[in-house]
Amino acid sequence: MIALIQRVSRAHVEVENEVVGRIGAGLLALVAVQPDDGEPQARRMLERLLGYRVFPDDAGRMNRSLADAGGGLLLVSQFTLAADTRAGMRPSFTTAAPPEHGRRWFERLVELARAAHPGVETGRFGAHMQVHLVNDGPVTFWLEVR
């Protein structure tokens, strides 16, 4: 499982001009499921999303996690993160999970997140989405769980 996380001051997702998920300060996580992902990867990714220290402490250092700082978590499925881009001029998606496998484990990640953290919002799996965000920093990290 892959997540590209961004610390944001606000973010929202629209589908067909309707806002389907919105957070204030927190983390936006673009998430890709890979073919071998399952329960262990979903649980470990959630642990990293909630525990990764990207928020400033009183000295301005990145020492606080989302769990420490509070704030929202906006989870957006994005299979293109799992693309193989090593060769050619067109990405290959053989390294991304098939749609139903991706849906199952993305939705499980959302379920686990909602049980563990308040303020979890999502995009809509498989939809064409517009993601709006104000990256705070900018702060962006790539997380991968195997």
N, C-alpha and C positions, 0 to 999 in steps of 0.2 A: 504494500500500500504506500502511496506517495501523497504527500501534502505539501503544497506551496503555501506557506503562511505569511500573512502580512499583518503587522500591527496597524490598526486603523483608528482614526478618531470617529469615523462613521462609515457605514457601508450598507448598501441594499441591492437586492436582485429584483429585476422585473422580468415578467413573462407576458408577452402580448399587452404591454403597457399597464400591467397590474403589478404592484409591489407584492411579492410573495414572501420576502424575508428582509428584515431590517434590524440593524444593531447600531448602537452608539459606539463608544470607545470599546475596543476589544480586539479580537482576532478574526480575520477572514481566512478561511482555509479552503483552497481549491484542492479537491481530493480525487485521486485516480486509484481504481482497484485493478490489481494485476491478477493473472489467471490462477496463481497458487494461493491467493489471499483467502483467509477464513477468520474464525473467531480469535486465534492468537494475534493476528495482525491488527484486527479491529480494536482489540483491547489495548495493545501496545501503542497504537497510534493515538488513541484517546488519552492514554497516560502521558504521552509526549505533548499532545496539544494542550492539555491542562497544566502540565508541569514545566514546559520549556520556558526558560527565564528570558523574556524579551521586554519586560516592562521595567521602567526605572525605579530604583529605590530612592531614599532621601538624598543620596549623594549623586544621583543622576546616572548610576551604573545599572546595566541590565541585570538585575538580581531578583526580580519578582516575576512570578508566573501568572498566567491567567487566573488560576485558582487563588493566588495571593491577592492579585489586584482587583479581581472581580471584572465585570464587563461582559460583553456579549461574545458569542461564538457563532459565526455565520459559516455554515458548511455548504459548499457548492461542489457538486460532482463535475469533474472535468477529465474525461477519459484521455484527452490529448496529451496530458502530462506523462502518460505511460508510452508515448510514441517512441519508436526507434528512429532516430534522426542521424544515425552514424554515416549513412551513405546516400548518395543521390540528392535529388532536389524535391522529393516528395516524401512525407513521413509514412512509415509503416505502422499499422496499429495492431500487429500480431502480438505485441507485448502488453496490450491492454486486455482486460477481462472481457469476455462476451457480455452483451448487455444485461441478460438476466442474472448472471453471476455478479456483475458490477452493481446492479440494483440491490441485490440481496445484501451484499456486504457494506455498501454505502448506507443503506437503511438501518442495518445493524449498528453501524458506527453512530448514526444519529440517535438511535434508541439508547445506546449506552451513554452518549453525551447528555441527553436530556435527563437521564436518571442520576447523573453525577454533577451536573452544573446548571444553574439557572440561566435563563437568557439565551438558549440555543435556538437559532433560526436556520432555515435552509433555503436553497433554491429549489428547483423542480427537476428531478432526475429525468434526463433524456430530452428536456425542452431546450429550445433556443432561448438563451437568457442574455440579458444585459446586466452586467455587474458594475455597479457604481461604487467607488471607494475613495476615501482620502487616506492615503498611506501616511502614517505618522512616523516621521524620521527622515527619510524612508527606512523602514525596517522590513526586510523580506528574507525568509529562510526556506530551504528545501529540506523536508524531513522524509526519510524513507525507512520503512519497516519491512523486513523480510521474514 
